[in-house]
Amino acid sequence: MKILNAFKWLYPGMWVKRWILLSVFGIIMISMGFVVMLLEQNPKSKLYATVIILVGIVAVVTGIKRIIKSFVTVFLPEREGELVDRVYLKRVLDRGPRITVIGGGTGLSTMLHGLKEYTSNITAVVTVADDGGSSGRLRKDFNMLPPGDIRNCLVALADAEPLMGKLFQFRFEDGGDLKGHSFGNLFIAAMTKVAGSFDAAIKESSKVLAIRGSVVPSTLDKAVLVAEHIDGHETVGETSISKANSPIRRISLRPGNCRATSEAIEAIRKADAVVLGPGSLYTSIIPNLLVGNIYRELIASKAIKVYVCNVMTQKGETDGYKASDHMRAIIDHTAAGIINYCIVNTARISADMLKKYEGEYSYPVVADIENLKKLKAKAVEAHIISTKDYVRHDSVRLAKIIIDLVTSLKKEKN
């Protein structure tokens, strides 16, 4: 049967026979040329042999090139011109540093957009404590883990057609029960049923989007966030915590014995660098560190450990927080030594943009460098924001700073 399948390449209309024959002809020409070179001593004969060899080389190269093109036009008819770039890019990115990022929300996906241009050895460890919006509804209706933050990271790392990314992020604005749901969330929910588990659904969705790197949940246990406030009362659930106006003393998971996924632990152990954030301090970053023994693995890791501090305070979570307050909150929930470097923004924000954020009770995070030093973290001061429509981390600038930091420190170690 395999022999019969091999002969199918010779069927009419396959557009490869002529190029196979041309390649064979080229090989014969090269062989003949070398034979003449070895047997003949006449200079003129050696010259003819050299010409024959060159003609053979041209024939082989042309034939192979045309055979490859025949395959490409079948499998990538609209992206033929990208093939060389894609192959080269894959080879370069495969040699990039191993970076594990931990967090959730839009901040994490923004950073991933930039990092994937430098390396494909990325693992995003994502929180699954969300209980609001489309994710919250699916979590309740299907008794599954929330897919929202996972979806954002998958799209951020996607290497598929841009249309696929837009499709996954498409949100239904009407349609009764569909209103408010994103297509990507529904896709992952359906894939969970088809594949049999949430983690299998993520892996299959990763293939659909052809992502650079991998996305893994920090835990597969159905955890709920619980906030203990300074005034003594508790708030249960990520959405409720975000709306609370009382300062947070401590955040915890319920149940408290959530197990970390083996993929998350392995990613930390193999990483050249582990990056926390950017994202909501108490509802996106710290929850991941409370899962299983993740923070202990992080402290024990020899990887470079970086915290990307938020550029604006978040109402209800980090009102009045400076950069050192963000760091101290992470340390208080884990242990000293969990962070080596803290990336802080030092770029100025326009008065108009500041006024816009004042209406949301959100203000720039002060980069108090001296206090960061007291927490044994080296501050990396840089212009890392984009203020086109909102004050956000600039994915390109942030990624370059992280890659430059990792590369320079690796060189120092070597």
N, C-alpha and C positions, 0 to 999 in steps of 0.2 A: 504493500500500500504506500509506504514512504517513497519507494522508487517511482511509482506511478505519479505521486504528487510532485516529485522533482521534475518530471517531464511536462507538467502543466506550464512551467515557465517558457516552454517552447510553443505553446498554443498561439494562434494568430491573435493580434490585438493586445498582447501583453507589453509591447514596447520595450522589450529587453533583449530579444534575440540578437538584433543587429549589434548591440553594444557588447553583448557577451562574445560574439564572434570577433568584433573589433579588438577586444581585450586579448582573446586567444591569439589572434593574428599578431598583436604587439608582442606577446610573450615569445612566439615563434621567431619573430624578427630579432628580438634581443638575444635569444639563444643562438641563432645563426650567426649573428654578428660576433659574439664571443668565440664561437668555434673558429671563425675565419681569423680572428685576432690571434688565437693560440696556434693555428696551423700554418698560417702564411707569414713569411718574413718580408715580402715585398711591401714597401711603404705605401704604395698606391692602394694595394689590397687592404692594408690596415686602415687607410682613410675611408675606403668604401664601407668597411666593417663598422667604423665609428658612426658613419651616416645611418647605416642600417639600425644600429643600436638606438640612436637618437629617435629615428622614426618609430621604432618599436615602443620606446618610452612614451612618446606622444600618444600613440595609439592606445596603450594601456591606461594612461591617465585619463584620456578622453572617454574611453569605454566605461571605466569605473565611475567617473563623474556623472555620466549620463544614466548609468544604472541607478545610482543613488538618487538622481533627480527624478527618475521614474517612480521610485518609492515615495519620495517626498510629495510629489504632486497628487498622489493617491491619499496619503494620510494627513498632509497639511497643505491642501490646495490653495488656501488663501494666505499662508504664512511661509511660503517657500523661501522668500528673501531673508527671513529671520533665522534660518537654520544655523548658519555659521555662527551668528551672534549668540544664539541660544546654547549651542554646544560649548562655545568658548566661555560664556557666562557661567554655565553649569560647572565646568572644570575649575574655574577660578573660585566660585562660591563654595564648592566642596572642600576647598583648602582653607576656608575662612575659620576664624576662632569659634570655639564651642561656647555659645552664650545661652544661659538659662534666664528667662525673665519671669518675674513673679508678680501677680497683681490681678487686675480686672478693670472693667469699665473702658471708656473711650481713650483714656490716657495711655493705657497699655497698647491698644491697637494702633494708636498714632505712632508710638515709638517703633513698633514692629514694621510699619511701612518703610521707615528709614533703614533699619537694621538689615532687612532682607536684601538690600542692594550691596551689602558687604559680605554676607555669609549665608549659607543655607543650613548651617549647623545651629539652628535656633530651636529651643524648646520653650514654649509659653506654658507656664503652670498657672492655671486660671481658677479663680474662686467660683464656687457654685452655691453661694449663699443668697443670691438674688431672689426676691420674692415679689417683685413688682412688675407692672406692665404685662407685655406678652409672655415673658418668661414665667412670671408668677402665675398667670392663668394656666399655662401648660403644666406647670409644676403641680398645681392643684387638680386639674382635670384628668391628667394622665399619670399622676403619682410618679413623676420623673424629675430628674435634676434640671435646673433652669438652663436653657441653651443660649441665652442672649450674649453673655460675655464671650462664650466659646465661639459663637457665630462671628462676632466682630473680629476676633483674632484670626479665624480661618480666612475671612475675606481679606484682612490686612496682609496675610502671607501668601495669598493666592497668586498663582502664576498662569491661571487659565485666562480665557478671553475676558476682557473687561466687562462684557455683557453679563457673564456669570456672576461677577461680584455685585453688579447692580441688581441682578435678580435676587440674590440672597439677602440683600439689604432692602428690597422692596417691601413697603409696609401698606397693608390694605387700609384705605381711608373710609371705606363703607363695606357693606355686605353682611350686616347683622353680626353673627358670631365671629366672622373673620375680621371685623373692624379692629384695628390696633395691632393685629398680629403681623409679624414680618414673615416673608416667604421662607427665609433661612431657618427661622425657629420651627416653622411647620415641617420643613424638610427634615430637620434633625429629629423632630418628634416622630415623624413617619419612619425614618431610618432606624430609630431605636426599636420600633416594633418589628421591622423587617430583619434587622441584624441581630436582634435579641438582647442587646444591652446598650447602655449609653456610651460607654467607651468604644464599643465596636462601631456605633453610629458616627462618632467623631472621626475614627480612622477611615471609614468609607466616604464620609463627606470630604475629608482631606484629599482623597484620590480624585473626587469629582472636581475639586477646585485646583488640583495639582499644586498644593502649597509647598513653599520652600521652608523646610523645617517640620516641626510637629507641634500640636496643641494637645495638652493633657489637663484634665481636671485635677485639682490638688487632692480631692477625695471623691469617692463614689458614694459615701454615706450622705444621707439627707440631713444636712446640718441647718440649724437656725441660729441667726445671730442674736445675742442678748447684750444689751448695753446697760452698765451700771453707771448712773449719773452722779454728779457731785452732791446733789441734793438728796441722794439716797434711793430714789425710785428706779425701777427697771423699765426698759423698753425692749420689746421682743419683735424681731423681724427687721430686715434691712431697710425696707421702705419707711417703717415707723421711726427707725433711728435717724434716718436722714431728715425727717420732718420735725424731730424733737428740738426744742430750743434750749434745753438744759445741757451744760457742758458734760462731756463724757469723762468718767474716771477710769473705767475699764471696759473692755469688750471681751466676750467669751463666746464659745460655741456650745450649742445644746443639740445632741449629747456631747459631753466633753471628751469622749474617747474615740473621736472620728479617726479613721485609719487613712494614712497617706497612700496614694497610688504608688505602685512600684516604679512606674515611669517617672514620676516626679522626683523620687529619691535618686534614681539612677541619673537623671538629668543634672541634679545638683552635684553628685559625686564626680561626673565626667566633665563638668564645666570648666572653662578657662576663666569665665567671669559669670557672676550671678547679679542680675540687676533687679532691684525692687522698685516698683512704681514706673512711671507716675500714675497717680490715681487716688481715689478717696482713701484717706489714711486708715480710718476705722472700719470701713465696709468693703474695701477692695484689697488692701495690702496686708494688714495685720491678720485678718481671718485665715489667710493661707499659712501663716507662720504658726498658727495655733493647732494646725492639723497634725496629728500623730507626732513624729519626731522630726518634722521638717526643719524647725529652727535649730535643733541640735545638730542636724546634718550640715546645715548652713554654717554654723560656727566652726564645726570640725573641718569643713572644706578648705582646701588650699587655694581655691579660686579667688579672684579679685571680687570683692563684694561692694557693690555700688548702690547707693540710694539716690534716685532722681526725685528731688524735692518738688512739691507742687509750687506753682508760681503765684497762685491766688488762694486765699483762705476759703474754706467752705462753710457756709452757714449751717449751724447745727452740729458740725463735727470739729472744725478747727478754728473757731472764732478767736482772733487775736494771736494765733500761733505764729511764732518765728520758725526759721529753719531748724534751730536746735530743739524746739518743742516737738516738731515732727519726729526728729531723731530720738528724743528722749522717750516718746510714747512707744516707739518700736522696741527700744531697749528694755523699758519697764515691762513690756509684755513678753519679752524673751530673755535676753541676757547680754551683757557687755561683749564686745568683739564681733557682733553680728554684721557690722558695717565698717568698711575701710575708707570709703570715699563717699562724699555727698556732693552731688552736682546741684548748684544753685544758680538761679538767674540773677544777673546783674544789669540787664538791659532796662532802660527806662520805658515806662508805659505812658502813652499820651494822656493828657488831661481829659479829653473827650471819652476815652475808653475807661478811665478811672471813674468818671462820673456815671457811666453806664453800669459799672459793676457795683457802685455804691448803692444803687437801687435794689441790688440783690444781697446787700450786706456782705459783700465779698471785697477783700482788699489784698494788695500785694504782700507776699510772704517776705519778711525782712531776712536778708542773708546775714545773720549774726555770726560771723566767722570765728571770733574768739570763743564763743560758747561751743561751737562745733569742735574746736580743738580740745576743749575740756572733755568732750565726749570721745576723744581719741579717733576722730574722723577727719581726714584731710579734705578740705573744701576745694571743689573744682568750680571756679567762678567763670561764667561764660554767658554770652548772649544766646539764649536757647528758646526764645519765644517767637511766635507769629501773632500779629495783631490785626490781621486783615478784617475779620468779622468778630472774632472773639480773641481773648488772650489764651493761647494754647501753646503747648510745646511745639517747636518746629521740628518735624520728624527728621529732616535732612541734617540740620545742625546738631541735634541731639545724638543721632546715630554716629556722626563723624567724631564727636567728642568721646563717646564710649569706645569706639573702635580704636581711636588714637591712644586712649588711655590703656586699653588692653594690650595693644601692640607694643607700646613703649615699655610697659612693665614686664612683658614677656621677654623683650630684648635684654632688659636689665638682669632678669633671672638667668638668662643663658650666657 
